């Protein structure tokens, strides 16, 4: 399995941009046909989308490393330990050789500067929301593409996880930045583990011949969690409450 870094970049096509507009309207609470989008918001969204088309190129860097020891506290790789009980449980249930695929993706910093320069708080909010939606959607597209390649090699994979979510502390960013030279796509980490530019995401996915559980949410009973991906397994005696 490949261990060298790969860098990809993409521009956004018309269908991506249409989905982006729909996604931002929904996140702002204006689902299709339910409520008309106020003129000021629609105009700002037009500006934000135009700025995304003009100033952003989606860039991603990724690398696949073998998983070493897996203990109750986490997963060891040569880039460091992924300290998450949840991910460790997923890894322990995998069959065959296990790998960790590390990824950092960004929209770059130019777009952020344009949004931050807006005077109105509402406009800054819409720009920020459009940037966040865009980076998540772009990462989904890339992940789907990458996973097709993984599948063609007869490997299965988990969902992607980011430091700062579930039980993986934000300091886990250090492992990703050890695994990858994210500076190649213009992303750096502050001493407080925050990525600059802000519209960047980092994540890891587990790969193995068999990955019976793809989401930690099956081990977790936090019913009100907005990020839930999958229902809890009622039979599981070790559910986190
Ligand atoms: S329900 Fe929420 S906290 Fe629990 S594992 Fe899923 S994403 Fe994490």
py3Dmol code that shows the C-alpha trace and the ligand (Angstrom):
import py3Dmol

protein = """\
ATOM      1  CA  UNK A   1       0.000   0.000   0.000  1.00  0.00           C
ATOM      2  CA  UNK A   2       1.295   3.430  -1.003  1.00  0.00           C
ATOM      3  CA  UNK A   3       3.117   5.389   1.694  1.00  0.00           C
ATOM      4  CA  UNK A   4       4.263   8.412  -0.274  1.00  0.00           C
ATOM      5  CA  UNK A   5       2.296  11.653  -0.167  1.00  0.00           C
ATOM      6  CA  UNK A   6      -0.123  12.521  -2.952  1.00  0.00           C
ATOM      7  CA  UNK A   7      -1.251  16.067  -3.728  1.00  0.00           C
ATOM      8  CA  UNK A   8      -4.396  16.761  -5.786  1.00  0.00           C
ATOM      9  CA  UNK A   9      -6.114  19.960  -6.755  1.00  0.00           C
ATOM     10  CA  UNK A  10      -9.533  20.642  -8.278  1.00  0.00           C
ATOM     11  CA  UNK A  11     -11.649  23.500  -9.536  1.00  0.00           C
ATOM     12  CA  UNK A  12     -15.396  23.435  -8.991  1.00  0.00           C
ATOM     13  CA  UNK A  13     -17.837  22.685 -11.805  1.00  0.00           C
ATOM     14  CA  UNK A  14     -21.402  23.964 -12.314  1.00  0.00           C
ATOM     15  CA  UNK A  15     -23.113  21.042 -10.629  1.00  0.00           C
ATOM     16  CA  UNK A  16     -20.909  21.400  -7.541  1.00  0.00           C
ATOM     17  CA  UNK A  17     -21.730  25.103  -7.343  1.00  0.00           C
ATOM     18  CA  UNK A  18     -25.495  24.453  -7.655  1.00  0.00           C
ATOM     19  CA  UNK A  19     -25.325  21.910  -4.823  1.00  0.00           C
ATOM     20  CA  UNK A  20     -23.269  24.328  -2.784  1.00  0.00           C
ATOM     21  CA  UNK A  21     -25.901  27.076  -3.095  1.00  0.00           C
ATOM     22  CA  UNK A  22     -28.640  24.631  -2.084  1.00  0.00           C
ATOM     23  CA  UNK A  23     -26.573  23.377   0.858  1.00  0.00           C
ATOM     24  CA  UNK A  24     -25.830  26.876   2.178  1.00  0.00           C
ATOM     25  CA  UNK A  25     -29.492  27.945   1.877  1.00  0.00           C
ATOM     26  CA  UNK A  26     -30.512  24.849   3.858  1.00  0.00           C
ATOM     27  CA  UNK A  27     -27.871  25.454   6.528  1.00  0.00           C
ATOM     28  CA  UNK A  28     -29.157  29.008   6.847  1.00  0.00           C
ATOM     29  CA  UNK A  29     -32.656  27.638   7.428  1.00  0.00           C
ATOM     30  CA  UNK A  30     -34.139  28.290   3.965  1.00  0.00           C
ATOM     31  CA  UNK A  31     -34.963  24.805   2.713  1.00  0.00           C
ATOM     32  CA  UNK A  32     -36.340  24.529  -0.819  1.00  0.00           C
ATOM     33  CA  UNK A  33     -39.917  25.817  -1.079  1.00  0.00           C
ATOM     34  CA  UNK A  34     -40.335  26.446   2.651  1.00  0.00           C
ATOM     35  CA  UNK A  35     -39.290  30.074   3.131  1.00  0.00           C
ATOM     36  CA  UNK A  36     -38.180  32.658   0.625  1.00  0.00           C
ATOM     37  CA  UNK A  37     -34.538  33.652   1.017  1.00  0.00           C
ATOM     38  CA  UNK A  38     -34.364  37.387   1.900  1.00  0.00           C
ATOM     39  CA  UNK A  39     -32.885  39.507  -0.869  1.00  0.00           C
ATOM     40  CA  UNK A  40     -29.879  40.611   1.201  1.00  0.00           C
ATOM     41  CA  UNK A  41     -28.932  37.014   2.015  1.00  0.00           C
ATOM     42  CA  UNK A  42     -29.395  35.850  -1.589  1.00  0.00           C
ATOM     43  CA  UNK A  43     -27.236  38.708  -2.865  1.00  0.00           C
ATOM     44  CA  UNK A  44     -24.481  37.924  -0.320  1.00  0.00           C
ATOM     45  CA  UNK A  45     -24.662  34.254  -1.240  1.00  0.00           C
ATOM     46  CA  UNK A  46     -24.209  35.249  -4.911  1.00  0.00           C
ATOM     47  CA  UNK A  47     -21.105  37.217  -3.911  1.00  0.00           C
ATOM     48  CA  UNK A  48     -19.732  34.394  -1.768  1.00  0.00           C
ATOM     49  CA  UNK A  49     -20.217  31.821  -4.532  1.00  0.00           C
ATOM     50  CA  UNK A  50     -18.644  34.161  -7.086  1.00  0.00           C
ATOM     51  CA  UNK A  51     -15.633  34.586  -4.773  1.00  0.00           C
ATOM     52  CA  UNK A  52     -15.356  30.813  -4.325  1.00  0.00           C
ATOM     53  CA  UNK A  53     -15.372  30.336  -8.116  1.00  0.00           C
ATOM     54  CA  UNK A  54     -12.809  33.055  -8.644  1.00  0.00           C
ATOM     55  CA  UNK A  55     -10.416  32.670  -5.730  1.00  0.00           C
ATOM     56  CA  UNK A  56     -10.437  29.085  -4.491  1.00  0.00           C
ATOM     57  CA  UNK A  57      -8.812  25.933  -5.722  1.00  0.00           C
ATOM     58  CA  UNK A  58      -9.465  22.891  -3.617  1.00  0.00           C
ATOM     59  CA  UNK A  59      -6.200  21.212  -2.641  1.00  0.00           C
ATOM     60  CA  UNK A  60      -5.683  18.003  -0.749  1.00  0.00           C
ATOM     61  CA  UNK A  61      -2.699  16.022   0.427  1.00  0.00           C
ATOM     62  CA  UNK A  62      -2.986  12.450   1.640  1.00  0.00           C
ATOM     63  CA  UNK A  63      -0.880   9.514   2.656  1.00  0.00           C
ATOM     64  CA  UNK A  64      -1.570   5.929   3.714  1.00  0.00           C
ATOM     65  CA  UNK A  65       0.496   4.453   6.565  1.00  0.00           C
ATOM     66  CA  UNK A  66       0.375   0.965   8.093  1.00  0.00           C
ATOM     67  CA  UNK A  67      -1.205   0.652  11.522  1.00  0.00           C
ATOM     68  CA  UNK A  68       1.135  -0.769  14.174  1.00  0.00           C
ATOM     69  CA  UNK A  69      -0.014  -1.739  17.646  1.00  0.00           C
ATOM     70  CA  UNK A  70      -3.636  -1.154  18.600  1.00  0.00           C
ATOM     71  CA  UNK A  71      -4.363  -0.890  22.305  1.00  0.00           C
ATOM     72  CA  UNK A  72      -7.407   0.159  24.308  1.00  0.00           C
ATOM     73  CA  UNK A  73      -6.382   3.821  24.226  1.00  0.00           C
ATOM     74  CA  UNK A  74      -5.731   4.169  20.533  1.00  0.00           C
ATOM     75  CA  UNK A  75      -3.921   3.271  17.344  1.00  0.00           C
ATOM     76  CA  UNK A  76      -0.164   3.500  16.819  1.00  0.00           C
ATOM     77  CA  UNK A  77       1.328   4.598  13.489  1.00  0.00           C
ATOM     78  CA  UNK A  78       4.777   5.812  12.622  1.00  0.00           C
ATOM     79  CA  UNK A  79       3.378   9.379  12.562  1.00  0.00           C
ATOM     80  CA  UNK A  80       2.252   9.021  16.192  1.00  0.00           C
ATOM     81  CA  UNK A  81      -0.646   7.644  18.188  1.00  0.00           C
ATOM     82  CA  UNK A  82      -4.275   8.341  17.316  1.00  0.00           C
ATOM     83  CA  UNK A  83      -5.618   8.689  20.852  1.00  0.00           C
ATOM     84  CA  UNK A  84      -9.223   7.589  20.565  1.00  0.00           C
ATOM     85  CA  UNK A  85     -10.906   4.695  22.326  1.00  0.00           C
ATOM     86  CA  UNK A  86     -13.667   4.791  19.693  1.00  0.00           C
ATOM     87  CA  UNK A  87     -11.283   4.502  16.752  1.00  0.00           C
ATOM     88  CA  UNK A  88      -9.331   1.821  18.553  1.00  0.00           C
ATOM     89  CA  UNK A  89     -12.537  -0.212  18.871  1.00  0.00           C
ATOM     90  CA  UNK A  90     -13.190   0.146  15.142  1.00  0.00           C
ATOM     91  CA  UNK A  91      -9.583  -0.846  14.343  1.00  0.00           C
ATOM     92  CA  UNK A  92      -9.704  -3.886  16.617  1.00  0.00           C
ATOM     93  CA  UNK A  93     -12.758  -5.197  14.786  1.00  0.00           C
ATOM     94  CA  UNK A  94     -11.078  -4.886  11.371  1.00  0.00           C
ATOM     95  CA  UNK A  95      -9.752  -8.014   9.655  1.00  0.00           C
ATOM     96  CA  UNK A  96      -6.455  -8.398   7.796  1.00  0.00           C
ATOM     97  CA  UNK A  97      -3.760  -5.752   7.458  1.00  0.00           C
ATOM     98  CA  UNK A  98      -4.834  -2.355   8.736  1.00  0.00           C
ATOM     99  CA  UNK A  99      -3.856   1.065   7.388  1.00  0.00           C
ATOM    100  CA  UNK A 100      -4.560   4.670   8.336  1.00  0.00           C
ATOM    101  CA  UNK A 101      -5.199   7.121   5.491  1.00  0.00           C
ATOM    102  CA  UNK A 102      -4.328  10.678   6.578  1.00  0.00           C
ATOM    103  CA  UNK A 103      -5.721  13.679   4.717  1.00  0.00           C
ATOM    104  CA  UNK A 104      -5.556  17.482   4.895  1.00  0.00           C
ATOM    105  CA  UNK A 105      -7.618  19.588   2.462  1.00  0.00           C
ATOM    106  CA  UNK A 106      -8.031  23.328   2.041  1.00  0.00           C
ATOM    107  CA  UNK A 107      -9.710  26.088   0.051  1.00  0.00           C
ATOM    108  CA  UNK A 108      -6.691  28.346   0.617  1.00  0.00           C
ATOM    109  CA  UNK A 109      -6.665  31.687   2.428  1.00  0.00           C
ATOM    110  CA  UNK A 110      -7.706  34.175  -0.246  1.00  0.00           C
ATOM    111  CA  UNK A 111     -11.447  33.562   0.032  1.00  0.00           C
ATOM    112  CA  UNK A 112     -11.382  33.954   3.819  1.00  0.00           C
ATOM    113  CA  UNK A 113      -9.785  37.363   3.498  1.00  0.00           C
ATOM    114  CA  UNK A 114     -12.597  38.518   1.197  1.00  0.00           C
ATOM    115  CA  UNK A 115     -15.311  37.348   3.605  1.00  0.00           C
ATOM    116  CA  UNK A 116     -13.559  38.786   6.676  1.00  0.00           C
ATOM    117  CA  UNK A 117     -13.309  42.185   4.980  1.00  0.00           C
ATOM    118  CA  UNK A 118     -17.120  42.499   4.719  1.00  0.00           C
ATOM    119  CA  UNK A 119     -18.520  45.151   7.065  1.00  0.00           C
ATOM    120  CA  UNK A 120     -21.847  43.554   7.866  1.00  0.00           C
ATOM    121  CA  UNK A 121     -21.909  40.729  10.402  1.00  0.00           C
ATOM    122  CA  UNK A 122     -24.609  38.951   8.372  1.00  0.00           C
ATOM    123  CA  UNK A 123     -22.476  39.066   5.242  1.00  0.00           C
ATOM    124  CA  UNK A 124     -19.435  37.750   7.101  1.00  0.00           C
ATOM    125  CA  UNK A 125     -21.612  34.962   8.461  1.00  0.00           C
ATOM    126  CA  UNK A 126     -22.922  33.985   4.999  1.00  0.00           C
ATOM    127  CA  UNK A 127     -19.374  33.995   3.555  1.00  0.00           C
ATOM    128  CA  UNK A 128     -18.172  31.863   6.444  1.00  0.00           C
ATOM    129  CA  UNK A 129     -21.053  29.426   6.063  1.00  0.00           C
ATOM    130  CA  UNK A 130     -20.474  29.134   2.298  1.00  0.00           C
ATOM    131  CA  UNK A 131     -16.757  28.436   2.864  1.00  0.00           C
ATOM    132  CA  UNK A 132     -17.468  25.767   5.477  1.00  0.00           C
ATOM    133  CA  UNK A 133     -20.075  24.066   3.300  1.00  0.00           C
ATOM    134  CA  UNK A 134     -17.733  24.202   0.318  1.00  0.00           C
ATOM    135  CA  UNK A 135     -14.768  22.564   2.059  1.00  0.00           C
ATOM    136  CA  UNK A 136     -16.975  19.798   3.508  1.00  0.00           C
ATOM    137  CA  UNK A 137     -18.589  19.099   0.118  1.00  0.00           C
ATOM    138  CA  UNK A 138     -15.222  19.136  -1.642  1.00  0.00           C
ATOM    139  CA  UNK A 139     -13.776  16.727   0.916  1.00  0.00           C
ATOM    140  CA  UNK A 140     -16.770  14.403   0.382  1.00  0.00           C
ATOM    141  CA  UNK A 141     -16.215  14.421  -3.395  1.00  0.00           C
ATOM    142  CA  UNK A 142     -12.538  13.676  -2.983  1.00  0.00           C
ATOM    143  CA  UNK A 143     -13.178  11.006  -0.376  1.00  0.00           C
ATOM    144  CA  UNK A 144     -15.619   9.237  -2.711  1.00  0.00           C
ATOM    145  CA  UNK A 145     -13.022   9.348  -5.497  1.00  0.00           C
ATOM    146  CA  UNK A 146     -10.230   8.091  -3.279  1.00  0.00           C
ATOM    147  CA  UNK A 147     -12.398   5.292  -1.865  1.00  0.00           C
ATOM    148  CA  UNK A 148     -13.222   4.030  -5.350  1.00  0.00           C
ATOM    149  CA  UNK A 149      -9.487   3.467  -5.812  1.00  0.00           C
ATOM    150  CA  UNK A 150      -9.223   1.751  -2.434  1.00  0.00           C
ATOM    151  CA  UNK A 151     -12.199  -0.503  -3.218  1.00  0.00           C
ATOM    152  CA  UNK A 152     -10.676  -1.514  -6.530  1.00  0.00           C
ATOM    153  CA  UNK A 153      -7.775  -2.959  -4.499  1.00  0.00           C
ATOM    154  CA  UNK A 154     -10.239  -5.007  -2.451  1.00  0.00           C
ATOM    155  CA  UNK A 155      -9.909  -2.917   0.671  1.00  0.00           C
ATOM    156  CA  UNK A 156     -12.747  -1.679   2.838  1.00  0.00           C
ATOM    157  CA  UNK A 157     -12.672   1.562   4.830  1.00  0.00           C
ATOM    158  CA  UNK A 158     -14.254   3.401   7.719  1.00  0.00           C
ATOM    159  CA  UNK A 159     -15.838   6.855   7.621  1.00  0.00           C
ATOM    160  CA  UNK A 160     -13.387   9.730   8.062  1.00  0.00           C
ATOM    161  CA  UNK A 161     -12.679  11.213  11.496  1.00  0.00           C
ATOM    162  CA  UNK A 162     -11.200  14.543  12.474  1.00  0.00           C
ATOM    163  CA  UNK A 163      -9.285  15.562  15.586  1.00  0.00           C
ATOM    164  CA  UNK A 164     -11.533  17.492  17.967  1.00  0.00           C
ATOM    165  CA  UNK A 165     -14.577  15.290  17.282  1.00  0.00           C
ATOM    166  CA  UNK A 166     -15.888  12.437  19.435  1.00  0.00           C
ATOM    167  CA  UNK A 167     -13.134  11.348  21.839  1.00  0.00           C
ATOM    168  CA  UNK A 168     -10.138  12.307  19.656  1.00  0.00           C
ATOM    169  CA  UNK A 169      -8.690  15.515  21.185  1.00  0.00           C
ATOM    170  CA  UNK A 170      -7.837  18.457  18.945  1.00  0.00           C
ATOM    171  CA  UNK A 171      -4.146  17.943  19.796  1.00  0.00           C
ATOM    172  CA  UNK A 172      -4.442  14.868  17.552  1.00  0.00           C
ATOM    173  CA  UNK A 173      -3.791  17.323  14.692  1.00  0.00           C
ATOM    174  CA  UNK A 174      -0.091  16.817  15.457  1.00  0.00           C
ATOM    175  CA  UNK A 175      -0.264  13.196  14.219  1.00  0.00           C
ATOM    176  CA  UNK A 176      -1.779  14.286  10.909  1.00  0.00           C
ATOM    177  CA  UNK A 177       0.801  16.998  10.476  1.00  0.00           C
ATOM    178  CA  UNK A 178       3.573  14.484  11.275  1.00  0.00           C
ATOM    179  CA  UNK A 179       2.180  12.152   8.637  1.00  0.00           C
ATOM    180  CA  UNK A 180       1.877  14.876   5.987  1.00  0.00           C
ATOM    181  CA  UNK A 181       3.799  17.907   4.834  1.00  0.00           C
ATOM    182  CA  UNK A 182       0.645  20.033   4.684  1.00  0.00           C
ATOM    183  CA  UNK A 183       2.778  23.098   3.954  1.00  0.00           C
ATOM    184  CA  UNK A 184       2.871  21.760   0.376  1.00  0.00           C
ATOM    185  CA  UNK A 185      -0.784  22.817   0.036  1.00  0.00           C
ATOM    186  CA  UNK A 186      -0.339  25.956   2.169  1.00  0.00           C
ATOM    187  CA  UNK A 187      -1.784  24.680   5.452  1.00  0.00           C
ATOM    188  CA  UNK A 188      -0.077  25.134   8.808  1.00  0.00           C
ATOM    189  CA  UNK A 189      -0.930  24.406  12.410  1.00  0.00           C
ATOM    190  CA  UNK A 190      -0.887  26.994  15.229  1.00  0.00           C
ATOM    191  CA  UNK A 191       0.487  26.077  18.680  1.00  0.00           C
ATOM    192  CA  UNK A 192      -3.176  25.623  19.712  1.00  0.00           C
ATOM    193  CA  UNK A 193      -3.717  22.978  17.019  1.00  0.00           C
ATOM    194  CA  UNK A 194      -5.852  25.220  14.814  1.00  0.00           C
ATOM    195  CA  UNK A 195      -5.345  25.010  11.063  1.00  0.00           C
ATOM    196  CA  UNK A 196      -4.563  28.118   9.004  1.00  0.00           C
ATOM    197  CA  UNK A 197      -6.281  28.807   6.578  1.00  0.00           C
ATOM    198  CA  UNK A 198      -9.439  28.196   8.591  1.00  0.00           C
ATOM    199  CA  UNK A 199     -11.327  26.667   5.673  1.00  0.00           C
ATOM    200  CA  UNK A 200      -9.273  23.489   5.872  1.00  0.00           C
ATOM    201  CA  UNK A 201     -10.123  20.064   7.168  1.00  0.00           C
ATOM    202  CA  UNK A 202      -7.992  17.196   8.392  1.00  0.00           C
ATOM    203  CA  UNK A 203      -9.082  13.612   8.830  1.00  0.00           C
ATOM    204  CA  UNK A 204      -8.100   9.984   9.004  1.00  0.00           C
ATOM    205  CA  UNK A 205      -9.928   6.905   7.682  1.00  0.00           C
ATOM    206  CA  UNK A 206      -9.093   3.319   8.596  1.00  0.00           C
ATOM    207  CA  UNK A 207      -8.594   0.753   5.843  1.00  0.00           C
ATOM    208  CA  UNK A 208      -8.421  -3.052   6.040  1.00  0.00           C
ATOM    209  CA  UNK A 209      -9.534  -6.147   4.173  1.00  0.00           C
ATOM    210  CA  UNK A 210     -12.693  -6.112   6.293  1.00  0.00           C
ATOM    211  CA  UNK A 211     -14.055  -3.140   8.263  1.00  0.00           C
ATOM    212  CA  UNK A 212     -17.221  -4.456   9.946  1.00  0.00           C
ATOM    213  CA  UNK A 213     -17.922  -1.219  11.855  1.00  0.00           C
ATOM    214  CA  UNK A 214     -17.368   2.017   9.928  1.00  0.00           C
ATOM    215  CA  UNK A 215     -18.637   4.586  12.437  1.00  0.00           C
ATOM    216  CA  UNK A 216     -17.911   5.041  16.169  1.00  0.00           C
ATOM    217  CA  UNK A 217     -21.516   6.182  16.627  1.00  0.00           C
ATOM    218  CA  UNK A 218     -22.600   2.565  17.018  1.00  0.00           C
ATOM    219  CA  UNK A 219     -20.587   2.544  20.272  1.00  0.00           C
ATOM    220  CA  UNK A 220     -22.101   5.777  21.535  1.00  0.00           C
ATOM    221  CA  UNK A 221     -25.462   6.730  23.032  1.00  0.00           C
ATOM    222  CA  UNK A 222     -25.268  10.508  22.830  1.00  0.00           C
ATOM    223  CA  UNK A 223     -28.731  10.937  21.355  1.00  0.00           C
ATOM    224  CA  UNK A 224     -28.504  14.704  20.884  1.00  0.00           C
ATOM    225  CA  UNK A 225     -25.193  14.665  19.003  1.00  0.00           C
ATOM    226  CA  UNK A 226     -25.521  16.749  15.801  1.00  0.00           C
ATOM    227  CA  UNK A 227     -22.706  14.801  14.123  1.00  0.00           C
ATOM    228  CA  UNK A 228     -24.178  11.319  14.623  1.00  0.00           C
ATOM    229  CA  UNK A 229     -23.475   8.904  11.729  1.00  0.00           C
ATOM    230  CA  UNK A 230     -25.332   5.675  12.444  1.00  0.00           C
ATOM    231  CA  UNK A 231     -27.619   4.404  15.221  1.00  0.00           C
ATOM    232  CA  UNK A 232     -26.235   2.978  18.485  1.00  0.00           C
ATOM    233  CA  UNK A 233     -25.973  -0.804  18.732  1.00  0.00           C
ATOM    234  CA  UNK A 234     -28.415  -1.715  21.521  1.00  0.00           C
ATOM    235  CA  UNK A 235     -26.682  -5.084  22.029  1.00  0.00           C
ATOM    236  CA  UNK A 236     -23.295  -3.494  22.714  1.00  0.00           C
ATOM    237  CA  UNK A 237     -22.423  -3.877  26.419  1.00  0.00           C
ATOM    238  CA  UNK A 238     -19.726  -1.169  26.230  1.00  0.00           C
ATOM    239  CA  UNK A 239     -21.823   1.698  24.832  1.00  0.00           C
ATOM    240  CA  UNK A 240     -20.482   5.119  25.829  1.00  0.00           C
ATOM    241  CA  UNK A 241     -23.174   7.152  27.596  1.00  0.00           C
TER     242      UNK A 241
END
"""
ligand_1 = """\
8
LIG
S -22.789 10.157 18.342
Fe -21.506 12.016 18.214
S -20.101 11.835 19.971
Fe -20.985 9.844 19.661
S -19.487 8.808 18.374
Fe -21.037 9.711 16.998
S -20.243 11.693 16.406
Fe -19.059 10.983 18.193
"""
view = py3Dmol.view(width=600, height=400)
view.addModel(protein, "pdb")
view.setStyle({"model": 0}, {"cartoon": {"style": "trace"}})
view.addModel(ligand_1, "xyz")
view.setStyle({"model": 1}, {"stick": {}})
view.zoomTo()
view.show()
